[in-house]
Amino acid sequence: MTAATAAVGYPAAFGVLELLGVCQMVFGALRPRLERARLAYLAAVAAIAFALTAALTARVTVAWRWLYPLGLRYPGFYSSDYYPVFPWAFLFLLGFCLGRRMAARREELPRGAVIAAILRCLAAAEREQDLVAKALAVDIAARLGKALRRALRRAEEKVVHVQHGAAVNAL
């Protein structure tokens, strides 16, 4: 990814795909311990750690070029797609906590909340000129639209089937 984006003039150093890959591997290895932890405490620690590391990594620069995946940028660092491990791994952990809570209660996110989150992502991507975030938000919106159309089609089929059954029973 890094070489391909650099070739077209938009170098991407440790982008969202690399972040997700690292998080999947690390959290996969830690999953047994994370599942035993109390979700409320884990979420609180993750939220505080996210805020602290976001503030720290935004202000700190280091001389070592190889620390940028951890969030420690060097002077002159530029990337068109940059999501370092810290603070974003803590946001990944918050998502893990939310997913575990919702799975335990057999809940789903309200569709309105999903659509609102997509719109907020698009607005943030527009402000930051982040092409990858825009592409991901548009892809999610398209997939959500397809899923909604399928659900509506199934619901309409059920209504027609029920109406047809009621008409047959009336005869």
Buried (B, 14 or more C-beta within 10 A) or exposed (E): BBEEBBEEEBBBBBBBBBBEEBBEEBBEEEEEEBEEBEBEEBBEBBBEBBEEBBEEBEEEEBEEEEBBBBBBBEEEEEBBBBBBBBBBBBBBBBBBBBEBEEEEEEEEEEEEEBBEEBEEBBEEBEEEEBBBBBEBBBEBBEEBEEEEEEEEEEEEEEEEEEEEEEEEEEE
